[in-house]
Protein backbone atom coordinates (compact mmCIF):
# COMPACT_ATOMS: atom_id res chain seq x y z
CA UNK A 1 0.00 0.00 0.00
CA UNK A 2 2.85 2.41 0.85
CA UNK A 3 4.55 1.62 -2.47
CA UNK A 4 1.32 2.46 -4.30
CA UNK A 5 1.15 5.79 -2.45
CA UNK A 6 4.70 6.58 -3.61
CA UNK A 7 3.92 5.69 -7.24
CA UNK A 8 0.57 7.47 -7.48
CA UNK A 9 1.74 11.13 -7.17
CA UNK A 10 4.24 10.96 -10.09
CA UNK A 11 1.67 9.23 -12.32
CA UNK A 12 -1.00 11.81 -11.50
CA UNK A 13 1.54 14.59 -12.03
CA UNK A 14 2.32 13.32 -15.55
CA UNK A 15 -1.38 12.98 -16.41
CA UNK A 16 -2.14 16.50 -15.15
CA UNK A 17 0.87 17.92 -17.01
CA UNK A 18 -0.32 16.41 -20.30
CA UNK A 19 -3.88 17.60 -19.63
CA UNK A 20 -2.72 21.19 -19.10
CA UNK A 21 -0.44 20.80 -22.13
CA UNK A 22 -3.47 19.78 -24.21
CA UNK A 23 -5.28 22.97 -23.16
CA UNK A 24 -2.25 25.05 -24.16
CA UNK A 25 -2.17 23.27 -27.55
CA UNK A 26 -5.85 24.05 -28.11
CA UNK A 27 -5.33 27.70 -27.22
CA UNK A 28 -2.41 27.75 -29.70
CA UNK A 29 -4.63 26.33 -32.47
CA UNK A 30 -3.01 22.88 -32.49
CA UNK A 31 -4.88 19.58 -32.33
CA UNK A 32 -3.77 18.01 -29.01
CA UNK A 33 -4.71 14.46 -30.06
CA UNK A 34 -2.73 14.64 -33.31
CA UNK A 35 0.13 16.44 -31.59
CA UNK A 36 0.43 13.84 -28.83
CA UNK A 37 0.08 11.07 -31.41
CA UNK A 38 3.05 12.57 -33.27
CA UNK A 39 4.99 12.78 -30.00
CA UNK A 40 4.25 9.13 -29.20
CA UNK A 41 5.13 7.95 -32.71
CA UNK A 42 8.38 9.92 -32.64
CA UNK A 43 9.50 8.23 -29.45
CA UNK A 44 8.11 4.71 -29.99
CA UNK A 45 6.73 4.44 -33.52
CA UNK A 46 9.90 3.11 -35.13
CA UNK A 47 13.01 1.16 -34.19
CA UNK A 48 15.12 4.27 -34.73
CA UNK A 49 12.84 6.46 -32.61
CA UNK A 50 12.82 3.94 -29.76
CA UNK A 51 16.60 3.57 -29.98
CA UNK A 52 17.00 7.37 -29.77
CA UNK A 53 14.84 7.38 -26.66
CA UNK A 54 17.17 4.83 -25.06
CA UNK A 55 20.24 6.80 -26.21
CA UNK A 56 18.92 9.98 -24.58
CA UNK A 57 18.00 8.00 -21.47
CA UNK A 58 21.50 6.65 -20.74
CA UNK A 59 23.26 9.83 -19.49
CA UNK A 60 20.12 11.22 -17.83
CA UNK A 61 19.61 7.95 -15.96
CA UNK A 62 23.23 7.69 -14.83
CA UNK A 63 23.49 11.29 -13.60
CA UNK A 64 20.09 11.01 -11.88
CA UNK A 65 21.25 7.92 -9.98
CA UNK A 66 24.16 9.92 -8.57
CA UNK A 67 21.91 12.87 -7.81
CA UNK A 68 19.60 10.60 -5.82
CA UNK A 69 22.52 9.45 -3.64
CA UNK A 70 23.27 13.01 -2.56
CA UNK A 71 19.61 13.93 -2.17
CA UNK A 72 19.04 10.92 0.12
CA UNK A 73 21.54 12.49 2.50
CA UNK A 74 19.89 15.92 2.15
CA UNK A 75 22.90 17.11 0.14
CA UNK A 76 21.73 19.15 -2.84
CA UNK A 77 24.17 18.30 -5.59
CA UNK A 78 22.94 20.23 -8.63
CA UNK A 79 26.25 20.27 -10.51
CA UNK A 80 25.69 17.23 -12.71
CA UNK A 81 26.77 19.09 -15.86
CA UNK A 82 30.23 19.87 -14.54
CA UNK A 83 30.76 16.40 -13.09
CA UNK A 84 29.62 14.81 -16.36
CA UNK A 85 32.08 17.06 -18.21
CA UNK A 86 34.95 15.96 -15.97
CA UNK A 87 34.18 12.36 -16.92
CA UNK A 88 34.18 13.33 -20.60
CA UNK A 89 37.55 15.09 -20.32
CA UNK A 90 39.31 12.31 -18.41
CA UNK A 91 37.95 9.67 -20.81
CA UNK A 92 39.08 11.58 -23.90
CA UNK A 93 42.58 12.17 -22.56
CA UNK A 94 43.07 8.47 -21.76
CA UNK A 95 41.57 7.13 -24.98
CA UNK A 96 43.39 9.54 -27.31
CA UNK A 97 46.74 10.16 -25.67
CA UNK A 98 47.52 7.03 -23.61
CA UNK A 99 49.56 4.47 -25.57
CA UNK A 100 47.87 1.26 -24.46
CA UNK A 101 45.78 -1.63 -25.85
CA UNK A 102 42.10 -0.96 -26.52
CA UNK A 103 40.75 -2.93 -23.55
CA UNK A 104 43.22 -1.29 -21.18
CA UNK A 105 42.22 2.19 -22.34
CA UNK A 106 38.58 1.39 -21.62
CA UNK A 107 39.38 0.13 -18.12
CA UNK A 108 41.74 2.98 -17.23
CA UNK A 109 39.33 5.60 -18.60
CA UNK A 110 36.50 4.19 -16.49
CA UNK A 111 38.61 4.00 -13.34
CA UNK A 112 39.97 7.51 -13.91
CA UNK A 113 36.47 8.89 -14.42
CA UNK A 114 35.35 7.32 -11.15
CA UNK A 115 38.46 8.59 -9.36
CA UNK A 116 38.08 12.13 -10.71
CA UNK A 117 34.41 12.15 -9.71
CA UNK A 118 35.18 10.80 -6.23
CA UNK A 119 37.99 13.31 -5.59
CA UNK A 120 35.98 16.25 -6.91
CA UNK A 121 32.91 15.23 -4.90
CA UNK A 122 35.05 14.59 -1.84
CA UNK A 123 36.42 18.14 -2.01
CA UNK A 124 32.90 19.53 -2.33
CA UNK A 125 31.89 17.40 0.64
CA UNK A 126 34.89 18.64 2.61
CA UNK A 127 33.85 22.24 1.96
CA UNK A 128 30.37 21.37 3.21
CA UNK A 129 31.56 19.43 6.25
CA UNK A 130 34.36 21.71 7.46
CA UNK A 131 33.37 25.15 6.18
CA UNK A 132 29.60 24.67 6.02
CA UNK A 133 29.76 25.84 2.42
CA UNK A 134 26.35 25.64 0.75
CA UNK A 135 26.57 22.73 -1.69
CA UNK A 136 23.94 24.27 -3.97
CA UNK A 137 26.24 27.24 -4.54
CA UNK A 138 29.50 25.26 -4.77
CA UNK A 139 28.20 22.59 -7.16
CA UNK A 140 26.51 25.18 -9.38
CA UNK A 141 29.55 27.47 -9.32
CA UNK A 142 31.85 24.67 -10.43
CA UNK A 143 29.47 23.91 -13.31
CA UNK A 144 30.48 27.23 -14.85
CA UNK A 145 34.16 26.83 -13.97
CA UNK A 146 34.35 23.37 -15.56
CA UNK A 147 32.42 24.57 -18.62
CA UNK A 148 34.98 27.34 -19.10
CA UNK A 149 37.81 24.86 -18.57
CA UNK A 150 36.32 22.65 -21.29
CA UNK A 151 36.14 25.65 -23.63
CA UNK A 152 39.80 26.37 -22.91
CA UNK A 153 40.72 22.79 -23.79
CA UNK A 154 38.76 22.51 -27.04
CA UNK A 155 39.87 25.95 -28.21
CA UNK A 156 43.42 25.35 -27.04
CA UNK A 157 45.60 22.36 -26.13
CA UNK A 158 43.12 19.63 -27.09
CA UNK A 159 41.76 21.23 -30.28
CA UNK A 160 41.81 18.95 -33.30
CA UNK A 161 44.46 20.39 -35.69
CA UNK A 162 42.43 19.00 -38.61
CA UNK A 163 39.10 20.32 -37.32
CA UNK A 164 39.14 23.63 -39.26
CA UNK A 165 39.28 25.64 -36.00
CA UNK A 166 36.05 24.08 -34.77
CA UNK A 167 35.93 23.82 -30.93
CA UNK A 168 36.39 20.08 -30.63
CA UNK A 169 39.10 17.57 -29.81
CA UNK A 170 40.54 14.73 -31.86
CA UNK A 171 38.33 11.74 -32.51
CA UNK A 172 38.81 8.61 -30.46
CA UNK A 173 39.77 5.59 -32.55
CA UNK A 174 36.76 3.53 -33.66
CA UNK A 175 38.22 0.39 -32.11
CA UNK A 176 37.93 1.95 -28.65
CA UNK A 177 34.35 3.18 -29.02
CA UNK A 178 31.40 1.14 -27.74
CA UNK A 179 29.74 -1.27 -30.16
CA UNK A 180 26.39 -0.36 -31.70
CA UNK A 181 23.53 -2.59 -30.62
CA UNK A 182 21.31 -1.86 -33.64
CA UNK A 183 22.50 -1.25 -37.19
CA UNK A 184 21.62 2.22 -38.45
CA UNK A 185 21.06 3.65 -34.96
CA UNK A 186 23.16 5.31 -32.27
CA UNK A 187 22.18 2.83 -29.55
CA UNK A 188 25.36 1.45 -28.01
CA UNK A 189 26.54 -1.09 -25.46
CA UNK A 190 26.98 1.62 -22.81
CA UNK A 191 23.30 0.95 -22.08
CA UNK A 192 24.31 -2.21 -20.22
CA UNK A 193 26.69 -0.27 -17.98
CA UNK A 194 23.93 2.22 -17.13
CA UNK A 195 21.52 -0.61 -16.26
CA UNK A 196 24.23 -2.31 -14.19
CA UNK A 197 24.59 0.91 -12.19
CA UNK A 198 20.85 0.81 -11.47
CA UNK A 199 21.18 -2.72 -10.08
CA UNK A 200 24.30 -1.74 -8.16
CA UNK A 201 22.58 1.23 -6.52
CA UNK A 202 19.49 -0.85 -5.74
CA UNK A 203 21.59 -3.24 -3.65
CA UNK A 204 23.78 -0.43 -2.30
CA UNK A 205 20.82 0.95 -0.35
CA UNK A 206 20.59 -2.39 1.45
CA UNK A 207 24.18 -2.16 2.74
CA UNK A 208 25.48 -0.52 5.91
CA UNK A 209 26.94 2.33 3.86
CA UNK A 210 23.58 2.97 2.23
CA UNK A 211 21.89 2.95 5.64
CA UNK A 212 24.39 5.52 6.94
CA UNK A 213 23.62 7.86 4.04
CA UNK A 214 19.88 7.57 4.68
CA UNK A 215 20.43 8.12 8.40
CA UNK A 216 22.39 11.33 7.81
CA UNK A 217 19.60 12.55 5.56
CA UNK A 218 16.97 11.73 8.19
CA UNK A 219 18.78 13.22 11.19
CA UNK A 220 22.52 14.04 11.24
CA UNK A 221 22.53 14.56 15.00
CA UNK A 222 21.15 11.07 15.66
CA UNK A 223 23.64 9.68 13.13
CA UNK A 224 26.48 11.36 15.04
CA UNK A 225 25.28 9.98 18.35
CA UNK A 226 25.15 6.52 16.74
CA UNK A 227 28.88 6.69 16.11
CA UNK A 228 28.77 7.67 12.42
CA UNK A 229 31.44 10.14 11.30
CA UNK A 230 29.09 12.64 9.69
CA UNK A 231 31.83 14.74 8.05
CA UNK A 232 33.49 11.71 6.49
CA UNK A 233 30.13 10.40 5.37
CA UNK A 234 29.27 13.71 3.69
CA UNK A 235 32.54 13.60 1.76
CA UNK A 236 31.98 9.99 0.73
CA UNK A 237 28.36 10.62 -0.27
CA UNK A 238 29.28 13.59 -2.47
CA UNK A 239 32.11 11.53 -3.95
CA UNK A 240 29.76 8.70 -4.91
CA UNK A 241 27.22 11.16 -6.32
CA UNK A 242 29.79 12.91 -8.52
CA UNK A 243 31.30 9.59 -9.63
CA UNK A 244 27.99 8.55 -11.20
CA UNK A 245 27.87 11.76 -13.24
CA UNK A 246 31.48 11.27 -14.32
CA UNK A 247 30.66 7.73 -15.46
CA UNK A 248 27.83 9.21 -17.55
CA UNK A 249 30.46 11.33 -19.29
CA UNK A 250 32.59 8.25 -19.88
CA UNK A 251 29.65 6.40 -21.42
CA UNK A 252 28.60 9.28 -23.68
CA UNK A 253 32.06 10.04 -25.03
CA UNK A 254 32.67 6.40 -25.94
CA UNK A 255 29.11 5.71 -27.06
CA UNK A 256 27.97 8.87 -28.84
CA UNK A 257 30.35 11.79 -29.17
CA UNK A 258 33.71 10.13 -29.75
CA UNK A 259 35.38 13.43 -28.90
CA UNK A 260 35.13 16.54 -26.72
CA UNK A 261 32.96 19.43 -27.88
CA UNK A 262 32.18 22.78 -26.32
CA UNK A 263 29.11 22.66 -24.04
CA UNK A 264 29.03 18.87 -24.33
CA UNK A 265 26.75 18.48 -21.29
CA UNK A 266 23.91 20.66 -22.54
CA UNK A 267 21.06 20.51 -20.01
CA UNK A 268 21.63 16.94 -18.83
CA UNK A 269 22.34 17.93 -15.23
CA UNK A 270 19.16 19.93 -14.73
CA UNK A 271 16.99 17.26 -16.37
CA UNK A 272 18.62 14.60 -14.16
CA UNK A 273 17.54 16.51 -11.04
CA UNK A 274 13.93 16.39 -12.16
CA UNK A 275 14.24 12.72 -13.10
CA UNK A 276 15.65 11.83 -9.67
CA UNK A 277 12.81 13.65 -7.90
CA UNK A 278 10.11 12.23 -10.17
CA UNK A 279 11.56 8.75 -9.56
CA UNK A 280 11.23 9.37 -5.79
CA UNK A 281 15.02 8.86 -5.42
CA UNK A 282 14.47 5.15 -6.04
CA UNK A 283 16.69 3.39 -8.64
CA UNK A 284 13.75 1.58 -10.24
CA UNK A 285 11.59 4.70 -10.23
CA UNK A 286 14.44 6.67 -11.78
CA UNK A 287 14.61 4.24 -14.74
CA UNK A 288 10.97 4.91 -15.63
CA UNK A 289 11.35 8.62 -14.98
CA UNK A 290 14.47 8.86 -17.18
CA UNK A 291 12.75 6.87 -19.92
CA UNK A 292 9.73 9.18 -19.76
CA UNK A 293 11.76 12.38 -20.05
CA UNK A 294 13.88 10.91 -22.85
CA UNK A 295 10.75 9.90 -24.75
CA UNK A 296 9.37 13.39 -24.19
CA UNK A 297 12.53 14.90 -25.67
CA UNK A 298 12.66 12.65 -28.74
CA UNK A 299 8.91 12.79 -29.30
CA UNK A 300 8.87 16.56 -28.80
CA UNK A 301 11.42 17.01 -31.57
CA UNK A 302 9.24 14.89 -33.86
CA UNK A 303 6.13 16.86 -32.86
CA UNK A 304 7.93 20.07 -33.74
CA UNK A 305 9.14 18.72 -37.09
CA UNK A 306 5.87 17.25 -38.35
CA UNK A 307 3.18 19.24 -36.54
CA UNK A 308 4.88 22.60 -36.25
CA UNK A 309 4.38 22.62 -32.50
CA UNK A 310 7.08 24.72 -30.77
CA UNK A 311 9.51 22.57 -28.79
CA UNK A 312 9.02 24.99 -25.91
CA UNK A 313 5.74 23.17 -25.22
CA UNK A 314 7.77 20.09 -24.22
CA UNK A 315 9.67 22.28 -21.77
CA UNK A 316 6.35 23.52 -20.40
CA UNK A 317 5.15 19.94 -19.87
CA UNK A 318 8.40 19.08 -18.09
CA UNK A 319 7.98 22.15 -15.87
CA UNK A 320 4.37 21.23 -15.14
CA UNK A 321 5.45 17.73 -14.09
CA UNK A 322 7.88 19.30 -11.62
CA UNK A 323 5.24 21.66 -10.24
CA UNK A 324 2.68 18.88 -9.77
CA UNK A 325 5.22 16.50 -8.20
CA UNK A 326 6.36 19.12 -5.69
CA UNK A 327 2.75 20.11 -4.97
CA UNK A 328 1.72 16.49 -4.41
CA UNK A 329 4.61 15.94 -1.99
CA UNK A 330 3.64 19.04 0.00
CA UNK A 331 0.03 17.86 0.18
CA UNK A 332 1.06 14.36 1.28
CA UNK A 333 3.39 15.75 3.98
CA UNK A 334 0.71 18.07 5.32
CA UNK A 335 -1.82 15.23 5.49
CA UNK A 336 0.64 12.95 7.28
CA UNK A 337 1.20 15.60 9.97
CA UNK A 338 -2.52 15.85 10.73
KARA-V524775 format. One record per residue. N is the residue number from 1. SS is DSSP state (helix for helix, strand for strand, loop for the rest). Layout:
BEGIN
n:N ss:SS
n:N ss:SS
END
This chain:
BEGIN
n:1 ss:loop
n:2 ss:helix
n:3 ss:helix
n:4 ss:helix
n:5 ss:helix
n:6 ss:helix
n:7 ss:helix
n:8 ss:helix
n:9 ss:helix
n:10 ss:helix
n:11 ss:helix
n:12 ss:helix
n:13 ss:helix
n:14 ss:helix
n:15 ss:helix
n:16 ss:helix
n:17 ss:helix
n:18 ss:helix
n:19 ss:helix
n:20 ss:helix
n:21 ss:helix
n:22 ss:helix
n:23 ss:helix
n:24 ss:helix
n:25 ss:helix
n:26 ss:helix
n:27 ss:helix
n:28 ss:loop
n:29 ss:loop
n:30 ss:loop
n:31 ss:loop
n:32 ss:helix
n:33 ss:helix
n:34 ss:helix
n:35 ss:helix
n:36 ss:helix
n:37 ss:helix
n:38 ss:helix
n:39 ss:helix
n:40 ss:helix
n:41 ss:helix
n:42 ss:helix
n:43 ss:helix
n:44 ss:helix
n:45 ss:loop
n:46 ss:loop
n:47 ss:helix
n:48 ss:helix
n:49 ss:helix
n:50 ss:helix
n:51 ss:helix
n:52 ss:helix
n:53 ss:helix
n:54 ss:helix
n:55 ss:helix
n:56 ss:helix
n:57 ss:helix
n:58 ss:helix
n:59 ss:helix
n:60 ss:helix
n:61 ss:helix
n:62 ss:helix
n:63 ss:helix
n:64 ss:helix
n:65 ss:helix
n:66 ss:helix
n:67 ss:helix
n:68 ss:helix
n:69 ss:helix
n:70 ss:helix
n:71 ss:helix
n:72 ss:helix
n:73 ss:loop
n:74 ss:loop
n:75 ss:loop
n:76 ss:loop
n:77 ss:loop
n:78 ss:loop
n:79 ss:loop
n:80 ss:helix
n:81 ss:helix
n:82 ss:helix
n:83 ss:helix
n:84 ss:helix
n:85 ss:helix
n:86 ss:helix
n:87 ss:helix
n:88 ss:helix
n:89 ss:helix
n:90 ss:helix
n:91 ss:helix
n:92 ss:helix
n:93 ss:helix
n:94 ss:helix
n:95 ss:helix
n:96 ss:helix
n:97 ss:helix
n:98 ss:loop
n:99 ss:loop
n:100 ss:loop
n:101 ss:loop
n:102 ss:helix
n:103 ss:helix
n:104 ss:helix
n:105 ss:helix
n:106 ss:helix
n:107 ss:helix
n:108 ss:helix
n:109 ss:helix
n:110 ss:helix
n:111 ss:helix
n:112 ss:helix
n:113 ss:helix
n:114 ss:helix
n:115 ss:helix
n:116 ss:helix
n:117 ss:helix
n:118 ss:helix
n:119 ss:helix
n:120 ss:helix
n:121 ss:helix
n:122 ss:helix
n:123 ss:helix
n:124 ss:helix
n:125 ss:helix
n:126 ss:helix
n:127 ss:helix
n:128 ss:helix
n:129 ss:helix
n:130 ss:helix
n:131 ss:helix
n:132 ss:loop
n:133 ss:loop
n:134 ss:loop
n:135 ss:helix
n:136 ss:helix
n:137 ss:helix
n:138 ss:helix
n:139 ss:helix
n:140 ss:helix
n:141 ss:helix
n:142 ss:helix
n:143 ss:helix
n:144 ss:helix
n:145 ss:helix
n:146 ss:helix
n:147 ss:helix
n:148 ss:helix
n:149 ss:helix
n:150 ss:helix
n:151 ss:helix
n:152 ss:helix
n:153 ss:helix
n:154 ss:helix
n:155 ss:helix
n:156 ss:loop
n:157 ss:loop
n:158 ss:loop
n:159 ss:strand
n:160 ss:loop
n:161 ss:loop
n:162 ss:loop
n:163 ss:loop
n:164 ss:loop
n:165 ss:loop
n:166 ss:loop
n:167 ss:loop
n:168 ss:strand
n:169 ss:strand
n:170 ss:loop
n:171 ss:loop
n:172 ss:loop
n:173 ss:loop
n:174 ss:loop
n:175 ss:loop
n:176 ss:loop
n:177 ss:loop
n:178 ss:loop
n:179 ss:loop
n:180 ss:strand
n:181 ss:loop
n:182 ss:loop
n:183 ss:loop
n:184 ss:loop
n:185 ss:loop
n:186 ss:loop
n:187 ss:loop
n:188 ss:strand
n:189 ss:loop
n:190 ss:helix
n:191 ss:helix
n:192 ss:helix
n:193 ss:helix
n:194 ss:helix
n:195 ss:helix
n:196 ss:helix
n:197 ss:helix
n:198 ss:helix
n:199 ss:helix
n:200 ss:helix
n:201 ss:helix
n:202 ss:helix
n:203 ss:helix
n:204 ss:helix
n:205 ss:loop
n:206 ss:loop
n:207 ss:loop
n:208 ss:helix
n:209 ss:helix
n:210 ss:helix
n:211 ss:helix
n:212 ss:helix
n:213 ss:helix
n:214 ss:helix
n:215 ss:helix
n:216 ss:helix
n:217 ss:helix
n:218 ss:helix
n:219 ss:loop
n:220 ss:helix
n:221 ss:helix
n:222 ss:helix
n:223 ss:helix
n:224 ss:helix
n:225 ss:helix
n:226 ss:loop
n:227 ss:loop
n:228 ss:loop
n:229 ss:loop
n:230 ss:helix
n:231 ss:helix
n:232 ss:helix
n:233 ss:helix
n:234 ss:helix
n:235 ss:helix
n:236 ss:helix
n:237 ss:helix
n:238 ss:helix
n:239 ss:helix
n:240 ss:helix
n:241 ss:helix
n:242 ss:helix
n:243 ss:helix
n:244 ss:helix
n:245 ss:helix
n:246 ss:helix
n:247 ss:helix
n:248 ss:helix
n:249 ss:helix
n:250 ss:helix
n:251 ss:helix
n:252 ss:helix
n:253 ss:helix
n:254 ss:helix
n:255 ss:helix
n:256 ss:helix
n:257 ss:helix
n:258 ss:loop
n:259 ss:loop
n:260 ss:loop
n:261 ss:strand
n:262 ss:loop
n:263 ss:loop
n:264 ss:loop
n:265 ss:loop
n:266 ss:loop
n:267 ss:loop
n:268 ss:helix
n:269 ss:helix
n:270 ss:helix
n:271 ss:helix
n:272 ss:helix
n:273 ss:helix
n:274 ss:helix
n:275 ss:helix
n:276 ss:helix
n:277 ss:helix
n:278 ss:helix
n:279 ss:loop
n:280 ss:loop
n:281 ss:loop
n:282 ss:loop
n:283 ss:helix
n:284 ss:helix
n:285 ss:helix
n:286 ss:helix
n:287 ss:helix
n:288 ss:helix
n:289 ss:helix
n:290 ss:helix
n:291 ss:helix
n:292 ss:helix
n:293 ss:helix
n:294 ss:helix
n:295 ss:helix
n:296 ss:helix
n:297 ss:helix
n:298 ss:helix
n:299 ss:helix
n:300 ss:helix
n:301 ss:helix
n:302 ss:helix
n:303 ss:helix
n:304 ss:helix
n:305 ss:helix
n:306 ss:helix
n:307 ss:helix
n:308 ss:loop
n:309 ss:loop
n:310 ss:loop
n:311 ss:loop
n:312 ss:helix
n:313 ss:helix
n:314 ss:helix
n:315 ss:helix
n:316 ss:helix
n:317 ss:helix
n:318 ss:helix
n:319 ss:helix
n:320 ss:helix
n:321 ss:helix
n:322 ss:helix
n:323 ss:helix
n:324 ss:helix
n:325 ss:helix
n:326 ss:helix
n:327 ss:helix
n:328 ss:helix
n:329 ss:helix
n:330 ss:helix
n:331 ss:helix
n:332 ss:helix
n:333 ss:helix
n:334 ss:helix
n:335 ss:helix
n:336 ss:helix
n:337 ss:helix
n:338 ss:loop
END
